[in-house]
Amino acid sequence: MEKSKIDRINALARKAKSIGLTETAERDALRKEYLTDMRASFRQQLDNTYVQTADGAKIPYAEYAKLSKKASPAGEVGREAD
């Protein structure tokens, strides 16, 4: 997201706190765009993240998350019972 748009979001937030805000549609549109960009960035970061299991294998985070949901109630993957 462009710095000018982030600056505008901050200016609208300051205005809303101090004297009230009439540009709610503009603020909402900017917030929605900001959140969309942040979610895409976070998803890209997770797509490039790997988890190393106890046996040394590296698996993509998405696969690890699926395995941890199917694993033990504590959600631990690659951990052996004591």
NORWOZI-V516445 format. One record per pair of residues at least 12 apart in sequence whose ideal C-beta (glycine too) atoms are under 7 Angstrom apart, sorted by the first residue. I is the first residue (numbers start at 1). GAP is how many residues later the second one is. D is the distance in Angstrom with one decimal. If there is no record, write none. Layout:
I&GAP&D + I&GAP&D
//
This chain:
1&32&6.6 + 1&33&5.7 + 1&36&4.7 + 5&25&5.9 + 8&22&6.2 + 9&21&4.9 + 9&22&6.7 + 9&25&6.3 + 12&14&7.0 + 12&15&4.6 + 46&15&5.2 + 49&12&4.3 + 51&13&4.2 + 53&24&6.6 + 53&25&3.8 + 54&24&4.1 + 54&25&6.3 + 55&23&6.6 + 64&13&6.3
//
